[in-house]
Amino acid sequence: MKTLLRNCLALSPAEGIAGACDLRIDGDTITGRGRALPPADGEEIVDIGGRCVIPGLVCAHTHLYSTLSRGMPPPQRAPRNFTEILRRIWWKLDSALDHDLMYYSALAGALEALRCGTTTIVDHHASPNAIDGSLDVIRDALAEVGLRGVLCYEVTDRGGAKRRDAGLRENERFIASGAGTPAFRGLVGAHASFTLSDASLERCGEMARAFRTGVHIHVAEDRADVRDARRRSRAGLMRRLERSGVASRRSVFAHCVHLRPEEFRALKASGAWAVHNPRSNMNNGVGHAPLSLFPGRSALGTDGFPADMFEEARAGFFRCTEEGGAGGRIVSLVAGSWRLAGELFGRPFGTLAPGSVADLVVLDYGPPTPLNAGNAAGHFLFGLSSSAVSSVMVGGTWVLWNRAFPRLDEEAIARRASKAAARLWKKMRDT
C-alpha cells in the first residue's frame, strides 16, 4: 500500500527536526519527505491538516502481565521493603496467570499503548504455572492490536530447576522460531541476579550468544540485588554479569539504580543497554537512578506502568530535576529507545527520514509558541501528551484512526479484560 501524508507538522527529536512537510509511505517504510511532494500513481492521499506527526514511541522495558493489576486489592500485610513487594504482590500475580489471563493482560495493555502513541514494546514476562507457549500468547495479542514486540520469558531459580529449565526452553523455542512474524523479536529473559545461581546465569548467557541476541534482566533495581551479588562474589554485580556472559551488546539491563560508578564504566564497556524506569522506581521506593552516570546506550521504560512514554518522560524529568540531576537527559533516553528497537529489528526507528519504518503518531497539537529544531525537546516534554494522540500507523497501516480502532471492538475487549481481572484477583486471594 502506498500513502502520501500531506500537511504534516513533523517533530522528530532524535533527528533534531521540526516543521511542515509531506511524508510518502510505501509498504512499511517511509520513502519520501519534503514540501509539496507530487502524488504518485496508486497512492492514497491523506491530509493530516497541520497536525503534529512524530515517530511511533518505544517502551524499552515493561511487564504486560501487570495490566490487570490496576485497582487490585492490596495484600493482607503491607510490604515493608522491595523483596516483600515482590513476594506479596508480583510473585503471587505471575503465579496465578494462565494463558487466558495473560492474553487479556497483553491485549488490554497493547490497546492502551497505542492510545498513548507507543508502537513497540520490549516486554519481560513471567507465568511460572503456565510457561510453555506463553510468549506465543503475548505475541498473538499484540499482533491482533497491531503492535510490535520484543519478547522474553523470565528465567529464575525461584521455582526450582524444573521451572528454570522450562523458562529457558520457552525462550529458546520462541527465538528459534524467528519470533513468528517480522513485527517480533526475542531476547533471553532473566529475572535478576539475586534469584539466579551462577550456573543459571551462565546458561542465559550461553543461549544469548548461540542466537546472537541479548539477555533482558533487572539489574540493581534494589540494594538487595547488590548485597546478594557481593555475598556470592566480592567482585560485585557487574562482574558477576560479565563472567556469566550476560553483559553483552544486545542485552537490556532494566533499572541500574544502585550500580557503583566503576560498575557504570563496566556497563558502558560491555555495550549493554541501561533502561531507566522512573515511575516504578518512585512507586517502589528503591531510589533514583543516577542518570549522569548512565552510558550513551540508555533508554526509557515503564516497568509495568502503562506504556505512556510522554508521562514517563515527564515524571523522570521532574524527579531528576528535583534531585539536581541530569533531567535534560530524559529526551535522549526516548531517542535511545528508538535506537534500541532499531538494533533489535535491524532497521531505522525513531526518524521521519526516508528508509525509516513507517511507525507514526498523529497528535492534535497546535503549538502556542514557535516550534523548531532547537526547542523540539521542550515541546515533547511540556506540550505533547497521550491525550492528544489521534491516529497511529504501524508498518504503514493505520491501527488507530481518529481515536478509534478500525479492526477491534474496544468496549468488548474491556469487558472481557475486566472479567479476567476479577478472576485473577480471586486466584491471588485464594492462594
MOMOWO-V469324 format. One record per helix or strand of 2 or more residues. SS is the DSSP state (~ for helix, > for strand). FROM is the first residue (numbers start at 1). TO is the last residue. If there is no record, write none. Layout:
ss;from;to
SS;FROM;TO
SS;FROM;TO
This chain:
ss;from;to
>;2;12
>;17;26
>;29;34
>;44;47
>;52;55
>;57;62
~;64;69
~;82;96
~;99;115
>;118;123
~;134;145
>;148;151
>;153;155
~;161;176
>;184;186
>;188;192
~;193;195
~;198;210
>;215;219
~;223;232
~;237;243
>;252;255
~;261;270
>;273;276
~;278;284
~;291;293
>;298;300
~;309;322
~;327;345
>;360;363
~;373;382
~;386;388
>;389;394
>;397;401
~;410;429
